[in-house]
Protein backbone atom coordinates (compact mmCIF):
# COMPACT_ATOMS: atom_id res chain seq x y z
CA UNK A 1 0.00 0.00 0.00
CA UNK A 2 1.45 3.38 -0.97
CA UNK A 3 1.74 6.14 1.59
CA UNK A 4 -0.37 9.23 0.87
CA UNK A 5 1.84 12.32 0.83
CA UNK A 6 0.60 15.85 1.42
CA UNK A 7 1.16 18.45 -1.21
CA UNK A 8 3.01 21.35 0.46
CA UNK A 9 0.75 23.91 -1.23
CA UNK A 10 -2.35 22.19 0.18
CA UNK A 11 -0.73 22.20 3.63
CA UNK A 12 0.19 25.89 3.27
CA UNK A 13 -3.31 26.92 2.16
CA UNK A 14 -4.85 24.89 4.99
CA UNK A 15 -2.51 26.55 7.48
CA UNK A 16 -3.50 29.97 6.16
CA UNK A 17 -7.19 29.07 6.56
CA UNK A 18 -6.51 27.99 10.14
CA UNK A 19 -4.59 31.17 10.88
CA UNK A 20 -7.29 33.46 9.45
CA UNK A 21 -10.03 31.53 11.25
CA UNK A 22 -8.16 31.96 14.53
CA UNK A 23 -7.56 35.67 13.89
CA UNK A 24 -11.27 36.31 13.43
CA UNK A 25 -12.05 34.17 16.48
CA UNK A 26 -14.10 31.53 14.66
CA UNK A 27 -14.14 27.91 15.78
CA UNK A 28 -13.72 24.99 13.42
CA UNK A 29 -17.30 24.00 14.23
CA UNK A 30 -18.66 27.42 13.30
CA UNK A 31 -16.76 27.45 10.00
CA UNK A 32 -17.91 23.89 9.30
CA UNK A 33 -21.54 24.79 9.99
CA UNK A 34 -21.36 27.75 7.63
CA UNK A 35 -19.84 25.52 4.95
CA UNK A 36 -22.32 22.68 5.54
CA UNK A 37 -19.59 20.15 6.40
CA UNK A 38 -18.24 18.51 9.56
CA UNK A 39 -15.62 20.11 11.78
CA UNK A 40 -13.46 17.04 11.11
CA UNK A 41 -13.40 18.01 7.44
CA UNK A 42 -12.26 21.52 8.40
CA UNK A 43 -9.49 19.89 10.47
CA UNK A 44 -8.39 17.88 7.45
CA UNK A 45 -8.36 21.01 5.29
CA UNK A 46 -6.32 22.92 7.86
CA UNK A 47 -3.75 20.13 8.16
CA UNK A 48 -3.49 19.81 4.39
CA UNK A 49 -4.63 16.20 4.57
CA UNK A 50 -7.51 17.01 2.20
CA UNK A 51 -7.27 19.44 -0.70
CA UNK A 52 -9.73 22.34 -0.67
CA UNK A 53 -11.63 22.63 -3.97
CA UNK A 54 -11.80 25.99 -5.72
CA UNK A 55 -15.46 26.68 -5.02
CA UNK A 56 -15.10 25.74 -1.36
CA UNK A 57 -11.95 27.89 -1.01
CA UNK A 58 -13.88 30.80 -2.51
CA UNK A 59 -16.66 30.31 0.05
CA UNK A 60 -14.15 30.06 2.91
CA UNK A 61 -12.58 33.33 1.76
CA UNK A 62 -16.00 35.01 1.79
CA UNK A 63 -16.82 33.68 5.26
CA UNK A 64 -13.44 34.77 6.65
CA UNK A 65 -13.62 38.10 4.78
CA UNK A 66 -10.37 37.75 2.83
CA UNK A 67 -9.38 37.22 -0.78
CA UNK A 68 -8.69 33.74 -2.12
CA UNK A 69 -5.19 34.97 -2.99
CA UNK A 70 -4.44 35.66 0.69
CA UNK A 71 -4.40 31.92 1.34
CA UNK A 72 -1.47 31.58 -1.07
CA UNK A 73 0.65 34.38 0.42
CA UNK A 74 4.02 32.98 1.40
CA UNK A 75 3.51 29.83 -0.66
CA UNK A 76 6.61 30.67 -2.65
CA UNK A 77 8.61 29.81 0.48
CA UNK A 78 7.49 26.21 0.07
CA UNK A 79 10.13 24.53 -2.05
CA UNK A 80 8.32 21.96 -4.13
CA UNK A 81 11.30 20.05 -5.45
CA UNK A 82 13.27 19.87 -2.19
CA UNK A 83 13.74 16.46 -0.56
CA UNK A 84 10.84 15.87 1.81
CA UNK A 85 8.83 18.77 0.41
CA UNK A 86 5.75 16.64 0.01
CA UNK A 87 5.89 15.89 3.70
CA UNK A 88 5.26 19.56 4.46
CA UNK A 89 8.83 20.86 4.68
CA UNK A 90 9.12 24.65 4.88
CA UNK A 91 11.80 27.26 5.21
CA UNK A 92 12.91 27.60 8.87
CA UNK A 93 12.09 31.32 8.90
CA UNK A 94 8.52 30.65 7.76
CA UNK A 95 8.20 27.99 10.47
CA UNK A 96 9.32 30.49 13.13
CA UNK A 97 6.76 33.06 11.98
CA UNK A 98 3.99 30.49 11.92
CA UNK A 99 4.92 29.23 15.40
CA UNK A 100 4.82 32.79 16.71
CA UNK A 101 1.45 33.54 15.14
CA UNK A 102 0.01 30.35 16.61
CA UNK A 103 1.51 31.00 20.05
CA UNK A 104 -0.83 32.13 22.85
CA UNK A 105 0.09 35.82 22.54
CA UNK A 106 0.87 35.84 18.83
CA UNK A 107 -2.67 36.24 17.56
CA UNK A 108 -3.49 38.79 20.28
CA UNK A 109 -0.43 40.83 19.36
CA UNK A 110 -1.30 40.70 15.66
CA UNK A 111 -4.92 41.71 16.31
CA UNK A 112 -3.81 44.63 18.46
CA UNK A 113 -1.19 45.76 15.96
CA UNK A 114 -3.51 45.73 12.95
CA UNK A 115 -6.09 47.71 14.91
CA UNK A 116 -3.63 50.64 15.08
CA UNK A 117 -4.61 53.02 12.30
CA UNK A 118 -1.78 55.53 12.68
CA UNK A 119 1.20 54.47 10.49
CA UNK A 120 3.59 56.55 12.61
CA UNK A 121 2.63 54.65 15.74
CA UNK A 122 3.03 51.35 13.89
CA UNK A 123 6.55 52.35 12.78
CA UNK A 124 7.44 53.31 16.35
CA UNK A 125 6.22 49.97 17.68
CA UNK A 126 8.27 48.10 15.06
CA UNK A 127 11.33 50.20 15.96
CA UNK A 128 10.78 49.46 19.67
CA UNK A 129 10.50 45.72 19.09
CA UNK A 130 13.61 45.73 16.88
CA UNK A 131 15.53 47.63 19.55
CA UNK A 132 14.84 44.96 22.19
CA UNK A 133 15.15 41.90 19.93
CA UNK A 134 18.24 39.70 19.94
CA UNK A 135 18.54 39.77 16.15
CA UNK A 136 18.60 42.90 13.98
Secondary structure, 3 states (H helix, E strand, C coil): CCCCCCCHHHHHHHHHHHHHHHHCCCCHHHHHHHHCCCHHHHHHHHHCCCCCCHHHHHHHHHHHCCCHHHHHCCHHHCCCCCCCHHHCCCCHHHHHHHHHHHCCCHHHHHHHHHCCCCHHHHHHHHHHHHHHCCCC
